[in-house]
Amino acid sequence: MLLEKLKNNHLILATQSPRRHFLMKEAGFEFEIKVPLGIEEIYPENLAETEIPKYLAELKASWFEGKLNEKEIVITADTIVVLDNKVLGKPSSYEEAISMLRSLSGRPHDVVTGVCLLSKDKKHSFSAFSKVWFRKLTEEEIIYYVDTYKPYDKAGSYGAQEWIGYIGIEHIEGSYFNVMGLPIQMVYKELEGFIG
């Protein structure tokens, strides 16, 4: 079993996201949190939307290159929301958070997470895709959510595991955990292949 095999390794989860910490813990992983410093999340303009999260996960992993010992494995991740071929990142203001939720209301959108696994001598990246349908949200619901939950650290300005997810998400095609920020089942499976 993977968790047994990992006892010979030291997992490093390179993220500040409490959702990713939670999902890794719930899946039984033991890990250290170490966040790469000074990484600007900038990607080439001609990159396809679906490739952006994987590119950014690899960018974050590059900070650890040449710094790992034989036992260490780093996991980095990045999640984006895509609506009409436009990337919705983290909102930078109250107005932008409201505007994002208005645009997602009553429509389907895609959530893409890129993950990179890095050890001293190899690297492996993969992506997970989910489609999310929101019912039509009222202006009052949107304002209440942003006022109460302040979703400024979340792509697309929402957390599926928060109030807006409970009352607004009608349907998800693909992994729910991917929408939370980490496709944990896929991480488990890919890690199994990575360590052999």
Rosetta constraint file for C-alpha pairs under 8 A:
AtomPair CA 1 CA 5 HARMONIC 6.41 0.50
AtomPair CA 2 CA 6 HARMONIC 6.10 0.50
AtomPair CA 2 CA 188 HARMONIC 7.75 0.50
AtomPair CA 2 CA 191 HARMONIC 7.91 0.50
AtomPair CA 2 CA 192 HARMONIC 5.86 0.50
AtomPair CA 3 CA 7 HARMONIC 6.79 0.50
AtomPair CA 3 CA 28 HARMONIC 7.22 0.50
AtomPair CA 3 CA 29 HARMONIC 6.80 0.50
AtomPair CA 5 CA 9 HARMONIC 7.78 0.50
AtomPair CA 6 CA 10 HARMONIC 7.35 0.50
AtomPair CA 6 CA 11 HARMONIC 7.97 0.50
AtomPair CA 8 CA 71 HARMONIC 6.88 0.50
AtomPair CA 9 CA 71 HARMONIC 4.58 0.50
AtomPair CA 9 CA 72 HARMONIC 5.82 0.50
AtomPair CA 9 CA 73 HARMONIC 7.11 0.50
AtomPair CA 10 CA 31 HARMONIC 6.82 0.50
AtomPair CA 10 CA 32 HARMONIC 7.83 0.50
AtomPair CA 10 CA 71 HARMONIC 5.63 0.50
AtomPair CA 10 CA 72 HARMONIC 4.63 0.50
AtomPair CA 10 CA 73 HARMONIC 6.21 0.50
AtomPair CA 11 CA 30 HARMONIC 6.92 0.50
AtomPair CA 11 CA 31 HARMONIC 4.74 0.50
AtomPair CA 11 CA 32 HARMONIC 6.32 0.50
AtomPair CA 11 CA 72 HARMONIC 5.87 0.50
AtomPair CA 11 CA 73 HARMONIC 4.99 0.50
AtomPair CA 11 CA 74 HARMONIC 6.03 0.50
AtomPair CA 11 CA 75 HARMONIC 7.54 0.50
AtomPair CA 12 CA 31 HARMONIC 5.43 0.50
AtomPair CA 12 CA 32 HARMONIC 4.83 0.50
AtomPair CA 12 CA 33 HARMONIC 5.76 0.50
AtomPair CA 12 CA 34 HARMONIC 6.38 0.50
AtomPair CA 12 CA 72 HARMONIC 7.02 0.50
AtomPair CA 12 CA 73 HARMONIC 6.00 0.50
AtomPair CA 12 CA 74 HARMONIC 4.63 0.50
AtomPair CA 12 CA 75 HARMONIC 6.20 0.50
AtomPair CA 13 CA 21 HARMONIC 7.85 0.50
AtomPair CA 13 CA 31 HARMONIC 6.33 0.50
AtomPair CA 13 CA 32 HARMONIC 6.07 0.50
AtomPair CA 13 CA 33 HARMONIC 4.96 0.50
AtomPair CA 13 CA 34 HARMONIC 6.30 0.50
AtomPair CA 13 CA 35 HARMONIC 7.76 0.50
AtomPair CA 13 CA 74 HARMONIC 5.95 0.50
AtomPair CA 13 CA 75 HARMONIC 5.02 0.50
AtomPair CA 13 CA 76 HARMONIC 6.48 0.50
AtomPair CA 14 CA 33 HARMONIC 5.83 0.50
AtomPair CA 14 CA 34 HARMONIC 5.02 0.50
AtomPair CA 14 CA 35 HARMONIC 4.65 0.50
AtomPair CA 14 CA 36 HARMONIC 6.60 0.50
AtomPair CA 14 CA 60 HARMONIC 7.91 0.50
AtomPair CA 14 CA 61 HARMONIC 7.99 0.50
AtomPair CA 14 CA 74 HARMONIC 6.73 0.50
AtomPair CA 14 CA 75 HARMONIC 5.96 0.50
AtomPair CA 14 CA 76 HARMONIC 5.22 0.50
AtomPair CA 14 CA 77 HARMONIC 7.86 0.50
AtomPair CA 15 CA 20 HARMONIC 7.48 0.50
AtomPair CA 15 CA 21 HARMONIC 7.96 0.50
AtomPair CA 15 CA 33 HARMONIC 6.84 0.50
AtomPair CA 15 CA 34 HARMONIC 6.99 0.50
AtomPair CA 15 CA 35 HARMONIC 5.45 0.50
AtomPair CA 15 CA 76 HARMONIC 6.68 0.50
AtomPair CA 15 CA 77 HARMONIC 7.45 0.50
AtomPair CA 16 CA 21 HARMONIC 7.89 0.50
AtomPair CA 16 CA 33 HARMONIC 7.71 0.50
AtomPair CA 16 CA 35 HARMONIC 6.70 0.50
AtomPair CA 17 CA 21 HARMONIC 6.41 0.50
AtomPair CA 18 CA 22 HARMONIC 6.06 0.50
AtomPair CA 19 CA 23 HARMONIC 6.23 0.50
AtomPair CA 19 CA 180 HARMONIC 6.66 0.50
AtomPair CA 19 CA 181 HARMONIC 6.74 0.50
AtomPair CA 19 CA 182 HARMONIC 8.00 0.50
AtomPair CA 20 CA 24 HARMONIC 6.17 0.50
AtomPair CA 20 CA 180 HARMONIC 7.89 0.50
AtomPair CA 20 CA 181 HARMONIC 6.32 0.50
AtomPair CA 20 CA 182 HARMONIC 5.96 0.50
AtomPair CA 21 CA 25 HARMONIC 6.21 0.50
AtomPair CA 22 CA 26 HARMONIC 6.08 0.50
AtomPair CA 23 CA 27 HARMONIC 6.18 0.50
AtomPair CA 23 CA 177 HARMONIC 7.88 0.50
AtomPair CA 23 CA 182 HARMONIC 7.36 0.50
AtomPair CA 23 CA 184 HARMONIC 6.69 0.50
AtomPair CA 24 CA 28 HARMONIC 6.60 0.50
AtomPair CA 24 CA 29 HARMONIC 5.56 0.50
AtomPair CA 24 CA 30 HARMONIC 7.88 0.50
AtomPair CA 24 CA 184 HARMONIC 7.10 0.50
AtomPair CA 25 CA 29 HARMONIC 5.40 0.50
AtomPair CA 25 CA 30 HARMONIC 6.84 0.50
AtomPair CA 27 CA 184 HARMONIC 7.48 0.50
AtomPair CA 36 CA 60 HARMONIC 6.45 0.50
AtomPair CA 36 CA 61 HARMONIC 7.94 0.50
AtomPair CA 36 CA 63 HARMONIC 6.06 0.50
AtomPair CA 36 CA 64 HARMONIC 7.53 0.50
AtomPair CA 37 CA 63 HARMONIC 7.83 0.50
AtomPair CA 39 CA 59 HARMONIC 7.65 0.50
AtomPair CA 39 CA 60 HARMONIC 6.58 0.50
AtomPair CA 39 CA 63 HARMONIC 7.86 0.50
AtomPair CA 41 CA 56 HARMONIC 6.38 0.50
AtomPair CA 41 CA 59 HARMONIC 7.93 0.50
AtomPair CA 42 CA 56 HARMONIC 7.65 0.50
AtomPair CA 43 CA 47 HARMONIC 7.28 0.50
AtomPair CA 43 CA 52 HARMONIC 6.82 0.50
AtomPair CA 43 CA 55 HARMONIC 7.25 0.50
AtomPair CA 43 CA 56 HARMONIC 7.12 0.50
AtomPair CA 47 CA 51 HARMONIC 6.42 0.50
AtomPair CA 47 CA 52 HARMONIC 6.51 0.50
AtomPair CA 48 CA 52 HARMONIC 6.67 0.50
AtomPair CA 49 CA 82 HARMONIC 7.30 0.50
AtomPair CA 49 CA 85 HARMONIC 6.94 0.50
AtomPair CA 49 CA 86 HARMONIC 7.58 0.50
AtomPair CA 49 CA 87 HARMONIC 6.80 0.50
AtomPair CA 50 CA 112 HARMONIC 6.53 0.50
AtomPair CA 51 CA 55 HARMONIC 6.23 0.50
AtomPair CA 51 CA 114 HARMONIC 7.86 0.50
AtomPair CA 52 CA 56 HARMONIC 6.19 0.50
AtomPair CA 52 CA 114 HARMONIC 7.74 0.50
AtomPair CA 53 CA 57 HARMONIC 6.04 0.50
AtomPair CA 53 CA 77 HARMONIC 7.35 0.50
AtomPair CA 53 CA 78 HARMONIC 4.93 0.50
AtomPair CA 53 CA 79 HARMONIC 5.70 0.50
AtomPair CA 53 CA 80 HARMONIC 6.49 0.50
AtomPair CA 53 CA 112 HARMONIC 6.77 0.50
AtomPair CA 53 CA 113 HARMONIC 5.63 0.50
AtomPair CA 53 CA 114 HARMONIC 4.41 0.50
AtomPair CA 53 CA 115 HARMONIC 7.62 0.50
AtomPair CA 53 CA 127 HARMONIC 7.63 0.50
AtomPair CA 54 CA 58 HARMONIC 6.16 0.50
AtomPair CA 54 CA 77 HARMONIC 7.55 0.50
AtomPair CA 54 CA 78 HARMONIC 7.00 0.50
AtomPair CA 54 CA 113 HARMONIC 7.12 0.50
AtomPair CA 54 CA 114 HARMONIC 3.86 0.50
AtomPair CA 54 CA 115 HARMONIC 5.97 0.50
AtomPair CA 54 CA 116 HARMONIC 7.08 0.50
AtomPair CA 54 CA 125 HARMONIC 6.65 0.50
AtomPair CA 54 CA 126 HARMONIC 6.62 0.50
AtomPair CA 54 CA 127 HARMONIC 6.31 0.50
AtomPair CA 55 CA 59 HARMONIC 6.16 0.50
AtomPair CA 55 CA 114 HARMONIC 7.44 0.50
AtomPair CA 56 CA 60 HARMONIC 6.23 0.50
AtomPair CA 56 CA 77 HARMONIC 7.62 0.50
AtomPair CA 56 CA 78 HARMONIC 6.26 0.50
AtomPair CA 56 CA 114 HARMONIC 7.58 0.50
AtomPair CA 57 CA 61 HARMONIC 6.24 0.50
AtomPair CA 57 CA 76 HARMONIC 5.29 0.50
AtomPair CA 57 CA 77 HARMONIC 4.73 0.50
AtomPair CA 57 CA 78 HARMONIC 5.43 0.50
AtomPair CA 57 CA 114 HARMONIC 5.92 0.50
AtomPair CA 57 CA 115 HARMONIC 5.61 0.50
AtomPair CA 57 CA 116 HARMONIC 5.54 0.50
AtomPair CA 58 CA 62 HARMONIC 6.11 0.50
AtomPair CA 58 CA 76 HARMONIC 7.35 0.50
AtomPair CA 58 CA 115 HARMONIC 7.65 0.50
AtomPair CA 58 CA 116 HARMONIC 5.65 0.50
AtomPair CA 58 CA 125 HARMONIC 7.31 0.50
AtomPair CA 59 CA 63 HARMONIC 7.22 0.50
AtomPair CA 60 CA 64 HARMONIC 7.90 0.50
AtomPair CA 60 CA 76 HARMONIC 6.41 0.50
AtomPair CA 61 CA 65 HARMONIC 7.05 0.50
AtomPair CA 61 CA 74 HARMONIC 7.15 0.50
AtomPair CA 61 CA 75 HARMONIC 7.48 0.50
AtomPair CA 61 CA 76 HARMONIC 5.99 0.50
AtomPair CA 61 CA 116 HARMONIC 6.74 0.50
AtomPair CA 61 CA 117 HARMONIC 7.73 0.50
AtomPair CA 61 CA 118 HARMONIC 6.71 0.50
AtomPair CA 64 CA 68 HARMONIC 6.65 0.50
AtomPair CA 64 CA 74 HARMONIC 7.79 0.50
AtomPair CA 65 CA 120 HARMONIC 7.33 0.50
AtomPair CA 66 CA 120 HARMONIC 7.04 0.50
AtomPair CA 67 CA 120 HARMONIC 7.84 0.50
AtomPair CA 68 CA 72 HARMONIC 5.92 0.50
AtomPair CA 68 CA 73 HARMONIC 7.83 0.50
AtomPair CA 68 CA 119 HARMONIC 6.77 0.50
AtomPair CA 68 CA 120 HARMONIC 5.33 0.50
AtomPair CA 69 CA 119 HARMONIC 7.92 0.50
AtomPair CA 69 CA 120 HARMONIC 6.02 0.50
AtomPair CA 70 CA 119 HARMONIC 7.29 0.50
AtomPair CA 70 CA 120 HARMONIC 5.83 0.50
AtomPair CA 71 CA 119 HARMONIC 7.85 0.50
AtomPair CA 72 CA 119 HARMONIC 6.04 0.50
AtomPair CA 72 CA 120 HARMONIC 7.24 0.50
AtomPair CA 73 CA 117 HARMONIC 6.78 0.50
AtomPair CA 73 CA 118 HARMONIC 5.57 0.50
AtomPair CA 73 CA 119 HARMONIC 4.67 0.50
AtomPair CA 73 CA 120 HARMONIC 7.69 0.50
AtomPair CA 74 CA 116 HARMONIC 7.88 0.50
AtomPair CA 74 CA 117 HARMONIC 5.70 0.50
AtomPair CA 74 CA 118 HARMONIC 5.07 0.50
AtomPair CA 74 CA 119 HARMONIC 6.44 0.50
AtomPair CA 75 CA 115 HARMONIC 7.01 0.50
AtomPair CA 75 CA 116 HARMONIC 5.78 0.50
AtomPair CA 75 CA 117 HARMONIC 4.89 0.50
AtomPair CA 75 CA 118 HARMONIC 6.67 0.50
AtomPair CA 76 CA 115 HARMONIC 5.67 0.50
AtomPair CA 76 CA 116 HARMONIC 5.25 0.50
AtomPair CA 76 CA 117 HARMONIC 6.77 0.50
AtomPair CA 77 CA 113 HARMONIC 6.76 0.50
AtomPair CA 77 CA 114 HARMONIC 5.49 0.50
AtomPair CA 77 CA 115 HARMONIC 4.35 0.50
AtomPair CA 77 CA 116 HARMONIC 6.36 0.50
AtomPair CA 77 CA 182 HARMONIC 7.32 0.50
AtomPair CA 78 CA 113 HARMONIC 5.49 0.50
AtomPair CA 78 CA 114 HARMONIC 5.36 0.50
AtomPair CA 78 CA 115 HARMONIC 6.72 0.50
AtomPair CA 78 CA 181 HARMONIC 7.57 0.50
AtomPair CA 79 CA 111 HARMONIC 7.02 0.50
AtomPair CA 79 CA 112 HARMONIC 5.60 0.50
AtomPair CA 79 CA 113 HARMONIC 4.17 0.50
AtomPair CA 79 CA 114 HARMONIC 6.45 0.50
AtomPair CA 79 CA 155 HARMONIC 6.77 0.50
AtomPair CA 79 CA 181 HARMONIC 5.95 0.50
AtomPair CA 79 CA 182 HARMONIC 7.91 0.50
AtomPair CA 80 CA 87 HARMONIC 6.67 0.50
AtomPair CA 80 CA 88 HARMONIC 6.50 0.50
AtomPair CA 80 CA 89 HARMONIC 5.94 0.50
AtomPair CA 80 CA 111 HARMONIC 5.82 0.50
AtomPair CA 80 CA 112 HARMONIC 5.45 0.50
AtomPair CA 80 CA 113 HARMONIC 6.49 0.50
AtomPair CA 80 CA 155 HARMONIC 5.53 0.50
AtomPair CA 80 CA 156 HARMONIC 7.29 0.50
AtomPair CA 81 CA 87 HARMONIC 5.86 0.50
AtomPair CA 81 CA 88 HARMONIC 5.14 0.50
AtomPair CA 81 CA 89 HARMONIC 6.67 0.50
AtomPair CA 81 CA 109 HARMONIC 7.02 0.50
AtomPair CA 81 CA 110 HARMONIC 5.73 0.50
AtomPair CA 81 CA 111 HARMONIC 4.60 0.50
AtomPair CA 81 CA 112 HARMONIC 6.47 0.50
AtomPair CA 81 CA 155 HARMONIC 5.95 0.50
AtomPair CA 81 CA 156 HARMONIC 5.45 0.50
AtomPair CA 82 CA 86 HARMONIC 5.44 0.50
AtomPair CA 82 CA 87 HARMONIC 4.65 0.50
AtomPair CA 82 CA 88 HARMONIC 5.93 0.50
AtomPair CA 82 CA 109 HARMONIC 5.93 0.50
AtomPair CA 82 CA 110 HARMONIC 5.05 0.50
AtomPair CA 82 CA 111 HARMONIC 6.29 0.50
AtomPair CA 82 CA 112 HARMONIC 7.72 0.50
AtomPair CA 83 CA 87 HARMONIC 6.57 0.50
AtomPair CA 83 CA 88 HARMONIC 7.21 0.50
AtomPair CA 83 CA 104 HARMONIC 7.52 0.50
AtomPair CA 83 CA 108 HARMONIC 7.74 0.50
AtomPair CA 83 CA 109 HARMONIC 5.06 0.50
AtomPair CA 83 CA 110 HARMONIC 6.58 0.50
AtomPair CA 84 CA 109 HARMONIC 7.72 0.50
AtomPair CA 88 CA 100 HARMONIC 7.43 0.50
AtomPair CA 88 CA 155 HARMONIC 6.22 0.50
AtomPair CA 88 CA 156 HARMONIC 5.05 0.50
AtomPair CA 89 CA 154 HARMONIC 7.48 0.50
AtomPair CA 89 CA 155 HARMONIC 4.52 0.50
AtomPair CA 89 CA 156 HARMONIC 5.72 0.50
AtomPair CA 89 CA 157 HARMONIC 7.82 0.50
AtomPair CA 90 CA 152 HARMONIC 5.85 0.50
AtomPair CA 90 CA 153 HARMONIC 5.75 0.50
AtomPair CA 90 CA 154 HARMONIC 5.15 0.50
AtomPair CA 90 CA 155 HARMONIC 4.35 0.50
AtomPair CA 90 CA 156 HARMONIC 6.09 0.50
AtomPair CA 90 CA 157 HARMONIC 6.11 0.50
AtomPair CA 91 CA 96 HARMONIC 5.47 0.50
AtomPair CA 91 CA 97 HARMONIC 5.15 0.50
AtomPair CA 91 CA 100 HARMONIC 7.81 0.50
AtomPair CA 91 CA 151 HARMONIC 7.76 0.50
AtomPair CA 91 CA 152 HARMONIC 5.32 0.50
AtomPair CA 91 CA 153 HARMONIC 7.47 0.50
AtomPair CA 91 CA 154 HARMONIC 7.48 0.50
AtomPair CA 91 CA 155 HARMONIC 7.28 0.50
AtomPair CA 91 CA 156 HARMONIC 7.17 0.50
AtomPair CA 91 CA 157 HARMONIC 5.96 0.50
AtomPair CA 92 CA 96 HARMONIC 6.47 0.50
AtomPair CA 92 CA 97 HARMONIC 7.50 0.50
AtomPair CA 92 CA 152 HARMONIC 6.62 0.50
AtomPair CA 93 CA 97 HARMONIC 6.28 0.50
AtomPair CA 93 CA 152 HARMONIC 7.45 0.50
AtomPair CA 94 CA 98 HARMONIC 6.36 0.50
AtomPair CA 94 CA 146 HARMONIC 7.41 0.50
AtomPair CA 95 CA 99 HARMONIC 6.10 0.50
AtomPair CA 96 CA 100 HARMONIC 6.07 0.50
AtomPair CA 97 CA 101 HARMONIC 6.43 0.50
AtomPair CA 97 CA 146 HARMONIC 6.95 0.50
AtomPair CA 97 CA 151 HARMONIC 7.37 0.50
AtomPair CA 97 CA 152 HARMONIC 7.19 0.50
AtomPair CA 97 CA 156 HARMONIC 7.78 0.50
AtomPair CA 97 CA 157 HARMONIC 5.37 0.50
AtomPair CA 98 CA 102 HARMONIC 6.24 0.50
AtomPair CA 98 CA 142 HARMONIC 6.49 0.50
AtomPair CA 98 CA 143 HARMONIC 6.78 0.50
AtomPair CA 98 CA 146 HARMONIC 6.94 0.50
AtomPair CA 99 CA 103 HARMONIC 6.29 0.50
AtomPair CA 100 CA 104 HARMONIC 6.31 0.50
AtomPair CA 100 CA 156 HARMONIC 6.23 0.50
AtomPair CA 100 CA 157 HARMONIC 6.45 0.50
AtomPair CA 101 CA 105 HARMONIC 6.02 0.50
AtomPair CA 101 CA 142 HARMONIC 6.62 0.50
AtomPair CA 101 CA 156 HARMONIC 7.33 0.50
AtomPair CA 101 CA 157 HARMONIC 6.67 0.50
AtomPair CA 101 CA 158 HARMONIC 7.68 0.50
AtomPair CA 102 CA 137 HARMONIC 7.57 0.50
AtomPair CA 102 CA 139 HARMONIC 7.81 0.50
AtomPair CA 102 CA 142 HARMONIC 7.44 0.50
AtomPair CA 103 CA 107 HARMONIC 7.90 0.50
AtomPair CA 104 CA 108 HARMONIC 7.15 0.50
AtomPair CA 104 CA 109 HARMONIC 7.09 0.50
AtomPair CA 104 CA 134 HARMONIC 6.80 0.50
AtomPair CA 105 CA 134 HARMONIC 5.63 0.50
AtomPair CA 105 CA 135 HARMONIC 6.16 0.50
AtomPair CA 105 CA 136 HARMONIC 4.88 0.50
AtomPair CA 105 CA 137 HARMONIC 5.39 0.50
AtomPair CA 106 CA 133 HARMONIC 7.17 0.50
AtomPair CA 106 CA 134 HARMONIC 5.17 0.50
AtomPair CA 106 CA 135 HARMONIC 4.47 0.50
AtomPair CA 106 CA 136 HARMONIC 3.92 0.50
AtomPair CA 106 CA 137 HARMONIC 6.85 0.50
AtomPair CA 107 CA 133 HARMONIC 5.83 0.50
AtomPair CA 107 CA 134 HARMONIC 5.81 0.50
AtomPair CA 107 CA 135 HARMONIC 7.11 0.50
AtomPair CA 107 CA 136 HARMONIC 7.68 0.50
AtomPair CA 108 CA 131 HARMONIC 6.64 0.50
AtomPair CA 108 CA 132 HARMONIC 5.38 0.50
AtomPair CA 108 CA 133 HARMONIC 4.24 0.50
AtomPair CA 108 CA 134 HARMONIC 6.43 0.50
AtomPair CA 109 CA 131 HARMONIC 5.69 0.50
AtomPair CA 109 CA 132 HARMONIC 5.43 0.50
AtomPair CA 109 CA 133 HARMONIC 6.63 0.50
AtomPair CA 110 CA 129 HARMONIC 6.95 0.50
AtomPair CA 110 CA 130 HARMONIC 5.74 0.50
AtomPair CA 110 CA 131 HARMONIC 4.53 0.50
AtomPair CA 110 CA 132 HARMONIC 6.22 0.50
AtomPair CA 111 CA 129 HARMONIC 5.85 0.50
AtomPair CA 111 CA 130 HARMONIC 5.19 0.50
AtomPair CA 111 CA 131 HARMONIC 6.22 0.50
AtomPair CA 111 CA 132 HARMONIC 7.38 0.50
AtomPair CA 111 CA 178 HARMONIC 7.39 0.50
AtomPair CA 111 CA 179 HARMONIC 6.03 0.50
AtomPair CA 112 CA 127 HARMONIC 6.80 0.50
AtomPair CA 112 CA 128 HARMONIC 5.69 0.50
AtomPair CA 112 CA 129 HARMONIC 4.75 0.50
AtomPair CA 112 CA 130 HARMONIC 6.59 0.50
AtomPair CA 112 CA 178 HARMONIC 7.49 0.50
AtomPair CA 112 CA 179 HARMONIC 7.91 0.50
AtomPair CA 113 CA 127 HARMONIC 5.52 0.50
AtomPair CA 113 CA 128 HARMONIC 5.34 0.50
AtomPair CA 113 CA 129 HARMONIC 6.81 0.50
AtomPair CA 113 CA 178 HARMONIC 6.52 0.50
AtomPair CA 113 CA 181 HARMONIC 6.75 0.50
AtomPair CA 113 CA 182 HARMONIC 6.72 0.50
AtomPair CA 113 CA 183 HARMONIC 7.39 0.50
AtomPair CA 114 CA 125 HARMONIC 7.20 0.50
AtomPair CA 114 CA 126 HARMONIC 5.85 0.50
AtomPair CA 114 CA 127 HARMONIC 4.35 0.50
AtomPair CA 114 CA 128 HARMONIC 6.62 0.50
AtomPair CA 115 CA 125 HARMONIC 5.59 0.50
AtomPair CA 115 CA 126 HARMONIC 5.53 0.50
AtomPair CA 115 CA 127 HARMONIC 6.17 0.50
AtomPair CA 115 CA 187 HARMONIC 7.85 0.50
AtomPair CA 116 CA 123 HARMONIC 7.10 0.50
AtomPair CA 116 CA 124 HARMONIC 5.76 0.50
AtomPair CA 116 CA 125 HARMONIC 4.29 0.50
AtomPair CA 116 CA 126 HARMONIC 6.67 0.50
AtomPair CA 117 CA 123 HARMONIC 5.65 0.50
AtomPair CA 117 CA 124 HARMONIC 5.17 0.50
AtomPair CA 117 CA 125 HARMONIC 6.21 0.50
AtomPair CA 117 CA 191 HARMONIC 7.61 0.50
AtomPair CA 117 CA 194 HARMONIC 7.85 0.50
AtomPair CA 118 CA 122 HARMONIC 5.97 0.50
AtomPair CA 118 CA 123 HARMONIC 4.48 0.50
AtomPair CA 118 CA 124 HARMONIC 6.58 0.50
AtomPair CA 119 CA 123 HARMONIC 6.40 0.50
AtomPair CA 124 CA 194 HARMONIC 7.46 0.50
AtomPair CA 128 CA 175 HARMONIC 7.94 0.50
AtomPair CA 128 CA 178 HARMONIC 6.76 0.50
AtomPair CA 128 CA 183 HARMONIC 6.52 0.50
AtomPair CA 128 CA 186 HARMONIC 7.82 0.50
AtomPair CA 129 CA 174 HARMONIC 6.60 0.50
AtomPair CA 129 CA 175 HARMONIC 7.61 0.50
AtomPair CA 129 CA 178 HARMONIC 7.39 0.50
AtomPair CA 130 CA 172 HARMONIC 6.87 0.50
AtomPair CA 130 CA 173 HARMONIC 5.55 0.50
AtomPair CA 130 CA 174 HARMONIC 4.47 0.50
AtomPair CA 130 CA 175 HARMONIC 5.96 0.50
AtomPair CA 130 CA 176 HARMONIC 7.57 0.50
AtomPair CA 130 CA 178 HARMONIC 6.87 0.50
AtomPair CA 130 CA 179 HARMONIC 6.83 0.50
AtomPair CA 131 CA 172 HARMONIC 5.67 0.50
AtomPair CA 131 CA 173 HARMONIC 5.02 0.50
AtomPair CA 131 CA 174 HARMONIC 6.55 0.50
AtomPair CA 132 CA 169 HARMONIC 7.08 0.50
AtomPair CA 132 CA 170 HARMONIC 7.88 0.50
AtomPair CA 132 CA 171 HARMONIC 6.05 0.50
AtomPair CA 132 CA 172 HARMONIC 4.64 0.50
AtomPair CA 132 CA 173 HARMONIC 6.53 0.50
AtomPair CA 133 CA 169 HARMONIC 5.85 0.50
AtomPair CA 133 CA 170 HARMONIC 5.64 0.50
AtomPair CA 133 CA 171 HARMONIC 5.24 0.50
AtomPair CA 133 CA 172 HARMONIC 6.39 0.50
AtomPair CA 134 CA 168 HARMONIC 5.37 0.50
AtomPair CA 134 CA 169 HARMONIC 4.57 0.50
AtomPair CA 134 CA 170 HARMONIC 5.65 0.50
AtomPair CA 134 CA 171 HARMONIC 7.42 0.50
AtomPair CA 135 CA 168 HARMONIC 5.55 0.50
AtomPair CA 135 CA 169 HARMONIC 6.36 0.50
AtomPair CA 135 CA 170 HARMONIC 6.05 0.50
AtomPair CA 136 CA 168 HARMONIC 7.69 0.50
AtomPair CA 137 CA 141 HARMONIC 6.30 0.50
AtomPair CA 137 CA 142 HARMONIC 6.71 0.50
AtomPair CA 137 CA 168 HARMONIC 6.82 0.50
AtomPair CA 138 CA 142 HARMONIC 6.41 0.50
AtomPair CA 139 CA 143 HARMONIC 6.20 0.50
AtomPair CA 140 CA 144 HARMONIC 5.98 0.50
AtomPair CA 141 CA 145 HARMONIC 6.09 0.50
AtomPair CA 142 CA 146 HARMONIC 6.29 0.50
AtomPair CA 143 CA 147 HARMONIC 5.94 0.50
AtomPair CA 144 CA 148 HARMONIC 5.91 0.50
AtomPair CA 145 CA 149 HARMONIC 5.62 0.50
AtomPair CA 145 CA 150 HARMONIC 7.36 0.50
AtomPair CA 145 CA 163 HARMONIC 7.26 0.50
AtomPair CA 145 CA 164 HARMONIC 6.50 0.50
AtomPair CA 146 CA 150 HARMONIC 4.88 0.50
AtomPair CA 146 CA 151 HARMONIC 6.31 0.50
AtomPair CA 151 CA 157 HARMONIC 5.24 0.50
AtomPair CA 151 CA 158 HARMONIC 5.73 0.50
AtomPair CA 151 CA 159 HARMONIC 7.25 0.50
AtomPair CA 152 CA 157 HARMONIC 6.25 0.50
AtomPair CA 153 CA 157 HARMONIC 7.57 0.50
AtomPair CA 154 CA 158 HARMONIC 5.84 0.50
AtomPair CA 154 CA 159 HARMONIC 6.60 0.50
AtomPair CA 158 CA 162 HARMONIC 7.79 0.50
AtomPair CA 158 CA 164 HARMONIC 7.10 0.50
AtomPair CA 158 CA 165 HARMONIC 7.76 0.50
AtomPair CA 159 CA 164 HARMONIC 7.22 0.50
AtomPair CA 159 CA 165 HARMONIC 6.54 0.50
AtomPair CA 159 CA 179 HARMONIC 7.91 0.50
AtomPair CA 159 CA 180 HARMONIC 6.44 0.50
AtomPair CA 160 CA 164 HARMONIC 6.83 0.50
AtomPair CA 160 CA 165 HARMONIC 4.18 0.50
AtomPair CA 160 CA 166 HARMONIC 7.30 0.50
AtomPair CA 160 CA 169 HARMONIC 7.59 0.50
AtomPair CA 160 CA 179 HARMONIC 6.53 0.50
AtomPair CA 160 CA 180 HARMONIC 5.94 0.50
AtomPair CA 161 CA 165 HARMONIC 5.75 0.50
AtomPair CA 161 CA 166 HARMONIC 7.16 0.50
AtomPair CA 161 CA 180 HARMONIC 6.74 0.50
AtomPair CA 162 CA 166 HARMONIC 6.61 0.50
AtomPair CA 163 CA 167 HARMONIC 6.32 0.50
AtomPair CA 164 CA 168 HARMONIC 5.35 0.50
AtomPair CA 164 CA 169 HARMONIC 7.46 0.50
AtomPair CA 165 CA 169 HARMONIC 5.14 0.50
AtomPair CA 172 CA 176 HARMONIC 6.80 0.50
AtomPair CA 174 CA 178 HARMONIC 7.93 0.50
AtomPair CA 175 CA 179 HARMONIC 6.83 0.50
AtomPair CA 175 CA 183 HARMONIC 6.41 0.50
AtomPair CA 176 CA 180 HARMONIC 6.56 0.50
AtomPair CA 176 CA 183 HARMONIC 7.81 0.50
AtomPair CA 177 CA 181 HARMONIC 6.39 0.50
AtomPair CA 177 CA 182 HARMONIC 5.71 0.50
AtomPair CA 177 CA 183 HARMONIC 5.18 0.50
AtomPair CA 177 CA 184 HARMONIC 6.44 0.50
AtomPair CA 178 CA 182 HARMONIC 4.62 0.50
AtomPair CA 178 CA 183 HARMONIC 4.06 0.50
AtomPair CA 178 CA 184 HARMONIC 7.27 0.50
AtomPair CA 179 CA 183 HARMONIC 7.81 0.50
AtomPair CA 182 CA 187 HARMONIC 7.86 0.50
AtomPair CA 183 CA 187 HARMONIC 6.24 0.50
AtomPair CA 184 CA 188 HARMONIC 6.15 0.50
AtomPair CA 185 CA 189 HARMONIC 6.33 0.50
AtomPair CA 186 CA 190 HARMONIC 5.95 0.50
AtomPair CA 187 CA 191 HARMONIC 5.89 0.50
AtomPair CA 188 CA 192 HARMONIC 6.27 0.50
AtomPair CA 189 CA 193 HARMONIC 6.64 0.50
AtomPair CA 190 CA 194 HARMONIC 6.04 0.50
AtomPair CA 191 CA 195 HARMONIC 6.19 0.50
AtomPair CA 192 CA 196 HARMONIC 6.11 0.50
